[in-house]
Amino acid sequence: MHTLNRFLTYFRHNPQEFYLYVLLAVFLAVLFINFPYNKSLIGWDNLLPELNFNSNIQRGLFSLWQENEGLGLIGGHGFASTLPHTVFQLILSVLLPINYLRPFFFLIMLLLGSVGAFFLSDILLPGIHTSKKGFASLSTGLFYMLNFATIQMFYIPLEAFAVHFAFLPWLLFLTISIFKKPKKKYFFWFTVISFTSSHQGFIPPLFLIYLIFLGILSLFYFFKYKSKNVFYIISGIFLITTITNAYWLFPIAFYTTNKSNIYLSSYNNITTTDDFLLKSIKFGDINSLITLKSFLVDAVDAFPQGENKIFYIFEPWKNHLNSYLYIIPSYLFFALILLGIFYSYKKRSFWLIAFTGIFALTFLFMASDVPGLSILSDILRNHVPIFKQAFRIAFTKFSTSLSLFYAIYLGVGIYFVLEAVSTRKKYLNTISALVTFALLITLGLPIFSGYFFYNRTKLTLPDNYRQLFEFLKKVDPNSRIADFPQFIPTGWLIYNWGYSGSGFLWYGLPQPILDRNFDVWNNYNENYYWEISQSIYSQNTAQFENTLRKYNVRYLLVDPSVIGYVSPKAVSLDKFMTLISNSNILKLINNYGSIQVYEVEDHDRFNNFVSIRNNLPIISPYTNWNNYDKAYEEYGDYISDNRQQITNNNKPIDIFYPFRSLFTGRTQEDIEFKIEDNNSYFSFKSTIPKEMIGSKLIIPSLDNDEINEINPIDFTQTEKSPQIYLDGELIPASPSGEISLNYITEGNLEIRVPKVNGYYSASLLPNTYPLIPISCDTFNTGIMNRQFINNMIQLNSIGSSNCLDLDLPNLSQRLGYLISVENQNIEGKSLLFSIVNKNSQRADLETYLTKKTNNLPAQAGKKQITANHFIQPPMEEFGRGYVLHFDNISIGRVKTVNNLGKITVNPIPYRFLTSLKVVNSNFVRDSSSQAPRNDSIQQVEHPNPSYYKIVLSQQKTTLSDGLLNFDGDLTRSSQMPALRTDISIPYKTENINSNEVYATKKSAEADSWTNLRTDASRSGLSSKMIAFNNSFVKGVDPRGVEPLRSDLRDPTPHRRGPTPHPEYQKYLSFVKPAYAQESNSDNTQQIPDNKNTTLILSQSFDEGWKAYEIRCQGSGIRYQIEEFLPFLFGKEIKDHVLVNNWENGWELENAQCTMKNAQCTIVIYYLPQLLEFAGLGLLPIPFIFLLFLKMKNHAA
């Protein structure tokens, strides 16, 4: 009893500590009830560095170039800011099991934030530490912990939001402390907390919001005192803030100024940004602001249990949020908040009044549906694209700060009430405090039933994934992985073991992985998806293999546990496995449970992402978006003719494809070809560069099925061939399929494609569309109707979906189609349009129809009728049927009105259009010299994502000039590429004279035709040798495939699947020319110089990649300094080119560092990485400065 009395006496004299213990007790209750024992938190957006600490720390240290993210990119997340979090988790892993790290981190952040709010309230409230002030601070801490805005941020947690929650109160507390009394200890702790909280920079808008708050408080402080010392204090705070965040702030500033347009125009964002804005507006009304509800209340998740089950993620909270136990406390607390603001002005409390400035700004940005208050946010969203994107979901950016200011002024209001009642009867003080405490607990009641975290995130990662990570840690980290299935263009996946979220694999893998989650940061990653998905769902094995080669994929990871939550059939895993079984370049190397790992067998084209090629053709035009790369199919590696990116523009175009991209899967503005509907025909237009004068127009053969119109009654066929016009003149048909372009006036090329109607076509009129409205979203069923207006059907929606499906069951998927849709956007969102493949139950195309706002000249007030054109490429050979899906979507109270007009579907000669090309008359296909010259690469050092050191070695070739005989045609043997060394090469002699000896069948001891010729020279042989090689020999594929047929019109052979023993082998012979001299000497020379030699780096093209020659050779200090700082001491190789329409290349023609030298070193460096290094270098400065000041004061 005596001990208890001592405690009570102590707490009476120290009420602040008592209420702090109460806050800790509530937190402990939350912890013990909600901690996911024997599980972890995995799902939704997540950071999981614990799956591979080494790789994730390196990625944080070298964050400018995220090599692991698909094809490599510079990301818009402040990834460097993950370093403090990753290091903290690494230290914590010594004490806790790995699966406990993430839940423990979030709960610690909850505690830190709540305690920080407690102390912030304490420093803002007037007076000494009384019981009333202590309880007011407790109320602030409890509200900040238990309010529904906080719950939404922690329910589906992301580390950056939790860090923002935890440290925002402390940063504001230390700022006020410095302003009140600028002690060195406050500056020290402000520096420490500024760096510790820098992880909030992973979501850069969070830091920007904090910076605005800091600026507003500083202005209040400055204008009150207006002294030089005040200016110095404010400058010191901003300088510390900048320096402690510079290591991630410099990179993100570089990204924003140079790459943000990629993020803004990504498919994911152009199809979802408007939806998120409307969802924010829906919950921007007064009621939502008082109850702190957001769009997350309406968020749904899916999990198949026999059949697809879709449910609200906040289902356990729904009843509570709609009950009086939540609504009454919410409105009561809001009244107390307003009372607290009133009390702040009544008492003229300077800092509480200053805080009303940042509170008002936060409230304004959240009040997006409050008349008069939404003006500021509307102006910024409508006129500043980067603001619109960054703050498209205002709640996730402002809700934490809004709940903090609610908590602060709630504490002030409660303090005012307690002061008022304490003057009357003391017991009223106690009753008021107990009621307030009970209401605060009631506010977050479901938390105490275990619903602080979303149940679907409480998971255990299956062991087969950990086994997979361990296996891949042992293989080459410089190998790109492609994960499958790939059935949706967004990065959101659901697994049958419970995971639902944006992915997790890359945290455990040391290798790059081509995951869809990275597409928003890099257009090349997105384009990979369009190409690979097209090859998969068209079951085109050759295109599938070419796509893997083009993007330098070494491993395939196939995970059957990924499910299609929209349509299970859309995953099409069985068809994908058929595609794999038909491929001759894939080999199963391991499996872990249901996960299978395949290796691409001809992956040795690159050495640590580096390769060398000779005589790459220059192919035009450059395409932004494409799902079928005909150029790569025909020519293999090439240089893209992109005048904005190629440094050396003197080289002529070798091949020009007028209709290289017929891709229409994004917006109508992204279409890269011109098309017009001229009643009886479609006009496809392009412009041939004038520099192509004298070139040859190669006209491919036509597929009869694409140009024959079939009568649906008697099935008679009528041929409708396209016509070719150049500068308005009809080009007559040529038997050879080859036209010489002896003159080009303007280069205007037009292909007139007659409209093929009949059986494989459709013409749909609005009066045939169903009038009964149907919602395709069971969670969005507000007001909807349809009506006929001006020969169009009008779809109206308010808070609902209003969808229309038009079935086209007869269309053969073997053909390509042009689909034309008339629409008129009247109000709100434009129509969502999808082409659903009936065979795969997947949307082959999904985008929005054109949204026009300009008026017709003759009809003021009427919106423009727009013709949208979509190309559906050929899909499966025996597939049949498509569904045209339209949806008129309205979110919240914003009305959506669209008119839908006539729709036509016509077959087009897709293969003809994409194969049409113009070939430079001076271009000679030299496929052998295009083969990889990686044997000249002696060494590649790649210690981090931003640095490559390439050592090129000496090569030799013979002076003899043999010829190859292929069925009577002679070709220089110097054009022949290297032989495979893993096969036996038969060769024999014919017409042997007395000076020749017979050669016997032997294995390929030499690795190139050069060595075979040298061996023949040494032996004195003059012979014909039959040899099999895995590279092109006049119409032979580098992988050993047979040509389909001889085609003299086109220097490029068609391709077919590989055959292990081609028939042409017996026709290939080695001939010693008459002019070649017999010699037994080892007459060799070095390989030719660097003319037409390209050094390729298999990372996404970026101007930040720089290549430097290291002129000093050897191993001395000078050499090491030059290779370490090549941007200072090396000579830059200027000819930076775009290879294969996505990767980096440097033409070595003008490089002084030639392979004539015995050894040559080239360093490739991602120069912007220096920004992060500069930021890291600044970190010690504040601490050193504070230490210096301390020493100076001590001396004084």
NORNORHU-V905461 format. One record per backbone hydrogen bond with DSSP energy under -0.5 kcal/mol. NH is the residue of the N-H (numbers start at 1). CO is the residue of the C=O. If there is no record, write none. Layout:
nh:NH co:CO
nh:NH co:CO
This chain:
nh:5 co:1
nh:6 co:2
nh:7 co:3
nh:8 co:4
nh:9 co:5
nh:10 co:6
nh:11 co:7
nh:12 co:8
nh:13 co:9
nh:14 co:10
nh:17 co:14
nh:18 co:14
nh:19 co:15
nh:20 co:16
nh:21 co:17
nh:22 co:18
nh:23 co:19
nh:24 co:20
nh:25 co:21
nh:26 co:22
nh:27 co:23
nh:28 co:24
nh:29 co:25
nh:30 co:26
nh:31 co:27
nh:32 co:28
nh:33 co:29
nh:34 co:30
nh:35 co:31
nh:37 co:35
nh:39 co:36
nh:40 co:459
nh:42 co:40
nh:42 co:457
nh:44 co:500
nh:51 co:48
nh:52 co:49
nh:56 co:52
nh:57 co:53
nh:58 co:54
nh:59 co:55
nh:60 co:56
nh:61 co:57
nh:62 co:58
nh:63 co:60
nh:66 co:64
nh:66 co:73
nh:67 co:65
nh:69 co:66
nh:70 co:68
nh:70 co:513
nh:72 co:69
nh:73 co:66
nh:75 co:73
nh:78 co:201
nh:78 co:202
nh:79 co:77
nh:81 co:78
nh:82 co:79
nh:83 co:80
nh:85 co:81
nh:86 co:82
nh:87 co:83
nh:88 co:84
nh:89 co:85
nh:90 co:86
nh:91 co:87
nh:92 co:88
nh:93 co:89
nh:94 co:91
nh:95 co:92
nh:96 co:92
nh:100 co:97
nh:101 co:97
nh:101 co:98
nh:104 co:100
nh:105 co:101
nh:106 co:102
nh:107 co:103
nh:108 co:104
nh:109 co:105
nh:110 co:106
nh:111 co:107
nh:112 co:108
nh:113 co:109
nh:114 co:110
nh:115 co:111
nh:116 co:112
nh:117 co:113
nh:118 co:114
nh:119 co:115
nh:120 co:116
nh:121 co:117
nh:122 co:118
nh:123 co:119
nh:124 co:120
nh:125 co:121
nh:130 co:128
nh:134 co:130
nh:135 co:131
nh:136 co:132
nh:137 co:133
nh:138 co:134
nh:139 co:135
nh:140 co:136
nh:141 co:137
nh:142 co:138
nh:143 co:139
nh:144 co:140
nh:145 co:141
nh:146 co:142
nh:147 co:143
nh:151 co:147
nh:152 co:148
nh:153 co:149
nh:154 co:150
nh:155 co:151
nh:156 co:152
nh:157 co:154
nh:158 co:153
nh:161 co:158
nh:162 co:158
nh:163 co:159
nh:164 co:160
nh:165 co:161
nh:166 co:162
nh:167 co:163
nh:168 co:164
nh:169 co:165
nh:171 co:167
nh:172 co:168
nh:173 co:169
nh:174 co:170
nh:175 co:171
nh:176 co:172
nh:177 co:173
nh:178 co:174
nh:179 co:175
nh:180 co:176
nh:181 co:177
nh:183 co:181
nh:187 co:183
nh:188 co:184
nh:189 co:185
nh:190 co:186
nh:191 co:187
nh:192 co:188
nh:193 co:189
nh:194 co:190
nh:195 co:191
nh:196 co:192
nh:197 co:193
nh:198 co:195
nh:199 co:196
nh:200 co:197
nh:201 co:198
nh:202 co:199
nh:203 co:200
nh:204 co:202
nh:206 co:203
nh:207 co:203
nh:207 co:204
nh:208 co:204
nh:209 co:205
nh:210 co:206
nh:211 co:207
nh:212 co:208
nh:213 co:209
nh:214 co:210
nh:215 co:211
nh:216 co:212
nh:217 co:213
nh:218 co:214
nh:219 co:215
nh:220 co:216
nh:221 co:217
nh:222 co:218
nh:223 co:219
nh:224 co:220
nh:225 co:221
nh:226 co:222
nh:231 co:227
nh:232 co:228
nh:233 co:229
nh:234 co:230
nh:235 co:231
nh:236 co:232
nh:237 co:233
nh:238 co:234
nh:239 co:235
nh:240 co:236
nh:241 co:237
nh:242 co:238
nh:243 co:239
nh:244 co:240
nh:245 co:241
nh:246 co:242
nh:246 co:243
nh:248 co:245
nh:249 co:245
nh:250 co:246
nh:252 co:248
nh:253 co:249
nh:254 co:250
nh:255 co:251
nh:256 co:252
nh:257 co:253
nh:258 co:254
nh:259 co:255
nh:260 co:255
nh:262 co:259
nh:263 co:259
nh:264 co:260
nh:265 co:261
nh:266 co:263
nh:270 co:266
nh:271 co:267
nh:272 co:268
nh:273 co:269
nh:276 co:272
nh:277 co:273
nh:278 co:274
nh:279 co:275
nh:280 co:276
nh:281 co:277
nh:282 co:278
nh:283 co:279
nh:284 co:281
nh:289 co:285
nh:290 co:286
nh:291 co:287
nh:292 co:288
nh:293 co:288
nh:297 co:294
nh:298 co:295
nh:299 co:296
nh:301 co:311
nh:303 co:309
nh:305 co:307
nh:307 co:305
nh:309 co:303
nh:310 co:308
nh:311 co:301
nh:313 co:299
nh:315 co:312
nh:317 co:314
nh:318 co:314
nh:318 co:315
nh:319 co:315
nh:321 co:317
nh:322 co:318
nh:323 co:320
nh:326 co:323
nh:327 co:323
nh:328 co:324
nh:329 co:324
nh:330 co:326
nh:331 co:327
nh:332 co:328
nh:333 co:329
nh:334 co:330
nh:335 co:331
nh:336 co:332
nh:337 co:333
nh:338 co:334
nh:339 co:335
nh:340 co:336
nh:341 co:337
nh:342 co:338
nh:343 co:339
nh:344 co:340
nh:345 co:341
nh:346 co:342
nh:347 co:343
nh:349 co:344
nh:350 co:348
nh:353 co:349
nh:354 co:350
nh:355 co:351
nh:356 co:352
nh:357 co:353
nh:357 co:354
nh:358 co:354
nh:359 co:355
nh:360 co:356
nh:361 co:357
nh:362 co:358
nh:363 co:359
nh:364 co:360
nh:365 co:361
nh:366 co:362
nh:367 co:363
nh:368 co:366
nh:369 co:284
nh:370 co:367
nh:371 co:369
nh:373 co:370
nh:374 co:370
nh:378 co:374
nh:379 co:375
nh:380 co:376
nh:381 co:377
nh:382 co:378
nh:383 co:379
nh:384 co:380
nh:388 co:384
nh:389 co:385
nh:390 co:386
nh:391 co:387
nh:392 co:389
nh:394 co:392
nh:397 co:393
nh:398 co:394
nh:399 co:395
nh:402 co:398
nh:403 co:399
nh:404 co:400
nh:405 co:401
nh:406 co:402
nh:407 co:403
nh:408 co:404
nh:409 co:405
nh:410 co:406
nh:411 co:407
nh:412 co:408
nh:413 co:409
nh:414 co:410
nh:415 co:411
nh:416 co:412
nh:417 co:413
nh:418 co:414
nh:419 co:415
nh:420 co:416
nh:421 co:417
nh:422 co:418
nh:423 co:419
nh:423 co:420
nh:424 co:421
nh:425 co:421
nh:428 co:425
nh:429 co:425
nh:429 co:426
nh:430 co:426
nh:431 co:427
nh:432 co:428
nh:433 co:429
nh:434 co:430
nh:435 co:431
nh:436 co:432
nh:437 co:433
nh:438 co:434
nh:439 co:435
nh:440 co:436
nh:441 co:437
nh:442 co:438
nh:443 co:439
nh:444 co:440
nh:444 co:441
nh:445 co:442
nh:447 co:444
nh:448 co:444
nh:448 co:445
nh:449 co:446
nh:450 co:447
nh:451 co:446
nh:454 co:155
nh:457 co:454
nh:458 co:455
nh:459 co:40
nh:459 co:457
nh:465 co:462
nh:466 co:462
nh:467 co:463
nh:468 co:464
nh:469 co:465
nh:470 co:466
nh:471 co:467
nh:472 co:468
nh:473 co:469
nh:474 co:470
nh:474 co:471
nh:475 co:472
nh:479 co:477
nh:480 co:552
nh:481 co:512
nh:482 co:555
nh:483 co:481
nh:484 co:557
nh:493 co:491
nh:493 co:501
nh:494 co:563
nh:495 co:499
nh:496 co:561
nh:498 co:495
nh:501 co:493
nh:502 co:44
nh:507 co:504
nh:508 co:504
nh:508 co:505
nh:509 co:505
nh:513 co:68
nh:514 co:481
nh:515 co:513
nh:518 co:515
nh:519 co:516
nh:521 co:518
nh:522 co:518
nh:522 co:519
nh:526 co:522
nh:527 co:523
nh:528 co:524
nh:529 co:525
nh:530 co:526
nh:531 co:527
nh:532 co:528
nh:533 co:529
nh:534 co:530
nh:535 co:531
nh:536 co:532
nh:537 co:533
nh:538 co:534
nh:539 co:536
nh:540 co:535
nh:541 co:539
nh:544 co:540
nh:545 co:541
nh:546 co:542
nh:547 co:543
nh:548 co:544
nh:549 co:545
nh:550 co:546
nh:551 co:547
nh:552 co:549
nh:553 co:548
nh:554 co:480
nh:555 co:480
nh:556 co:598
nh:557 co:482
nh:558 co:556
nh:558 co:596
nh:559 co:484
nh:559 co:557
nh:560 co:558
nh:560 co:594
nh:562 co:559
nh:563 co:494
nh:565 co:563
nh:570 co:567
nh:571 co:568
nh:572 co:569
nh:576 co:572
nh:577 co:573
nh:578 co:574
nh:579 co:575
nh:580 co:576
nh:581 co:577
nh:582 co:578
nh:583 co:579
nh:583 co:580
nh:587 co:599
nh:589 co:597
nh:590 co:597
nh:592 co:595
nh:595 co:592
nh:596 co:558
nh:597 co:590
nh:598 co:556
nh:599 co:587
nh:600 co:554
nh:601 co:585
nh:601 co:599
nh:603 co:600
nh:606 co:603
nh:607 co:610
nh:608 co:606
nh:610 co:607
nh:611 co:1096
nh:613 co:1094
nh:614 co:929
nh:615 co:1092
nh:617 co:637
nh:619 co:617
nh:619 co:639
nh:620 co:655
nh:622 co:641
nh:630 co:628
nh:633 co:629
nh:634 co:630
nh:635 co:631
nh:636 co:632
nh:639 co:617
nh:640 co:1138
nh:641 co:619
nh:642 co:640
nh:643 co:641
nh:645 co:642
nh:646 co:642
nh:647 co:1136
nh:649 co:647
nh:654 co:618
nh:655 co:618
nh:656 co:918
nh:657 co:620
nh:658 co:656
nh:660 co:657
nh:662 co:660
nh:670 co:667
nh:671 co:668
nh:674 co:685
nh:676 co:683
nh:678 co:676
nh:678 co:681
nh:680 co:678
nh:681 co:678
nh:682 co:753
nh:683 co:676
nh:684 co:682
nh:684 co:751
nh:685 co:674
nh:685 co:683
nh:686 co:749
nh:688 co:747
nh:692 co:689
nh:693 co:690
nh:694 co:741
nh:695 co:692
nh:696 co:919
nh:697 co:739
nh:698 co:696
nh:698 co:917
nh:699 co:697
nh:699 co:737
nh:700 co:698
nh:704 co:702
nh:706 co:703
nh:707 co:703
nh:707 co:704
nh:708 co:704
nh:709 co:707
nh:709 co:718
nh:710 co:708
nh:710 co:757
nh:711 co:709
nh:711 co:716
nh:715 co:711
nh:718 co:709
nh:720 co:707
nh:723 co:752
nh:725 co:750
nh:726 co:729
nh:727 co:748
nh:729 co:726
nh:731 co:724
nh:732 co:730
nh:737 co:734
nh:739 co:697
nh:741 co:695
nh:742 co:740
nh:749 co:686
nh:749 co:747
nh:750 co:725
nh:751 co:684
nh:752 co:723
nh:752 co:750
nh:753 co:682
nh:753 co:751
nh:754 co:752
nh:755 co:680
nh:756 co:754
nh:756 co:907
nh:757 co:755
nh:759 co:710
nh:761 co:758
nh:761 co:759
nh:762 co:905
nh:764 co:903
nh:765 co:763
nh:768 co:765
nh:769 co:766
nh:773 co:771
nh:774 co:803
nh:778 co:776
nh:780 co:777
nh:782 co:799
nh:783 co:798
nh:785 co:796
nh:787 co:794
nh:789 co:792
nh:792 co:789
nh:793 co:900
nh:794 co:787
nh:794 co:792
nh:795 co:898
nh:796 co:785
nh:796 co:794
nh:797 co:896
nh:798 co:783
nh:799 co:894
nh:801 co:780
nh:803 co:774
nh:804 co:886
nh:806 co:884
nh:807 co:805
nh:808 co:882
nh:811 co:808
nh:813 co:879
nh:815 co:812
nh:816 co:908
nh:817 co:872
nh:818 co:906
nh:819 co:817
nh:819 co:870
nh:820 co:818
nh:820 co:904
nh:821 co:868
nh:822 co:902
nh:823 co:866
nh:824 co:899
nh:826 co:824
nh:826 co:897
nh:827 co:897
nh:832 co:887
nh:833 co:847
nh:834 co:885
nh:835 co:845
nh:836 co:834
nh:836 co:883
nh:837 co:835
nh:837 co:842
nh:838 co:836
nh:838 co:881
nh:841 co:837
nh:842 co:837
nh:844 co:835
nh:844 co:842
nh:845 co:835
nh:847 co:833
nh:849 co:831
nh:852 co:850
nh:856 co:859
nh:856 co:862
nh:859 co:856
nh:862 co:859
nh:864 co:854
nh:866 co:823
nh:866 co:864
nh:868 co:821
nh:868 co:866
nh:870 co:819
nh:872 co:817
nh:872 co:870
nh:873 co:871
nh:875 co:813
nh:879 co:876
nh:881 co:811
nh:882 co:808
nh:883 co:836
nh:884 co:806
nh:885 co:834
nh:885 co:883
nh:886 co:804
nh:887 co:832
nh:888 co:802
nh:889 co:887
nh:890 co:800
nh:894 co:891
nh:895 co:893
nh:896 co:797
nh:897 co:827
nh:898 co:795
nh:899 co:824
nh:900 co:793
nh:901 co:822
nh:903 co:764
nh:904 co:820
nh:905 co:762
nh:906 co:818
nh:907 co:756
nh:908 co:816
nh:910 co:908
nh:913 co:909
nh:914 co:910
nh:915 co:911
nh:916 co:912
nh:917 co:698
nh:918 co:656
nh:919 co:696
nh:920 co:654
nh:923 co:920
nh:930 co:926
nh:931 co:927
nh:931 co:928
nh:933 co:612
nh:936 co:933
nh:937 co:934
nh:938 co:936
nh:938 co:951
nh:939 co:951
nh:941 co:949
nh:942 co:940
nh:944 co:947
nh:947 co:944
nh:948 co:1164
nh:949 co:941
nh:950 co:948
nh:950 co:1162
nh:951 co:939
nh:951 co:949
nh:952 co:950
nh:952 co:1160
nh:953 co:936
nh:954 co:1158
nh:957 co:1085
nh:959 co:1083
nh:963 co:1071
nh:964 co:971
nh:965 co:1069
nh:966 co:964
nh:966 co:969
nh:967 co:965
nh:967 co:1067
nh:969 co:966
nh:971 co:964
nh:973 co:962
nh:975 co:972
nh:976 co:973
nh:985 co:1002
nh:986 co:984
nh:996 co:993
nh:1002 co:985
nh:1004 co:983
nh:1005 co:1003
nh:1009 co:977
nh:1012 co:1008
nh:1013 co:1009
nh:1014 co:1010
nh:1015 co:1011
nh:1016 co:1012
nh:1017 co:1013
nh:1018 co:1014
nh:1019 co:1015
nh:1020 co:1016
nh:1020 co:1017
nh:1021 co:1016
nh:1025 co:1023
nh:1026 co:1024
nh:1029 co:1027
nh:1037 co:1041
nh:1040 co:1037
nh:1050 co:1047
nh:1053 co:1051
nh:1059 co:1040
nh:1065 co:1062
nh:1066 co:1063
nh:1067 co:1064
nh:1068 co:1064
nh:1068 co:1065
nh:1069 co:965
nh:1069 co:1067
nh:1071 co:963
nh:1073 co:1071
nh:1076 co:1073
nh:1083 co:1081
nh:1084 co:1082
nh:1085 co:957
nh:1087 co:955
nh:1093 co:1090
nh:1094 co:613
nh:1095 co:1146
nh:1096 co:611
nh:1096 co:1094
nh:1097 co:1144
nh:1098 co:609
nh:1098 co:1096
nh:1099 co:1097
nh:1100 co:71
nh:1101 co:1142
nh:1105 co:1102
nh:1106 co:1165
nh:1108 co:1163
nh:1109 co:1131
nh:1110 co:1161
nh:1111 co:1109
nh:1113 co:1111
nh:1120 co:1116
nh:1121 co:1117
nh:1122 co:1118
nh:1123 co:1119
nh:1124 co:1120
nh:1125 co:1121
nh:1128 co:1125
nh:1129 co:1125
nh:1130 co:1126
nh:1131 co:1109
nh:1132 co:1130
nh:1133 co:1107
nh:1134 co:1132
nh:1136 co:1134
nh:1137 co:1135
nh:1137 co:1145
nh:1139 co:1137
nh:1139 co:1143
nh:1140 co:638
nh:1142 co:1139
nh:1143 co:1139
nh:1144 co:1097
nh:1144 co:1099
nh:1145 co:1137
nh:1146 co:1095
nh:1147 co:1135
nh:1148 co:1093
nh:1148 co:1146
nh:1151 co:1148
nh:1154 co:1152
nh:1157 co:1154
nh:1160 co:952
nh:1161 co:1110
nh:1162 co:950
nh:1163 co:1108
nh:1164 co:948
nh:1165 co:1106
nh:1166 co:946
nh:1167 co:1104
nh:1167 co:1165
nh:1169 co:1166
nh:1170 co:1167
nh:1171 co:1168
nh:1172 co:1168
nh:1172 co:1169
nh:1173 co:1169
nh:1174 co:1170
nh:1175 co:1171
nh:1176 co:1172
nh:1177 co:1173
nh:1178 co:1174
nh:1179 co:1175
nh:1179 co:1176
nh:1181 co:1178
nh:1182 co:1178
nh:1183 co:1179
nh:1184 co:1180
nh:1185 co:1181
nh:1186 co:1182
nh:1187 co:1183
nh:1188 co:1184
nh:1189 co:1185
nh:1190 co:1186
nh:1191 co:1187
nh:1192 co:1188
nh:1193 co:1189
nh:1194 co:1190
nh:1195 co:1191
nh:1196 co:1192
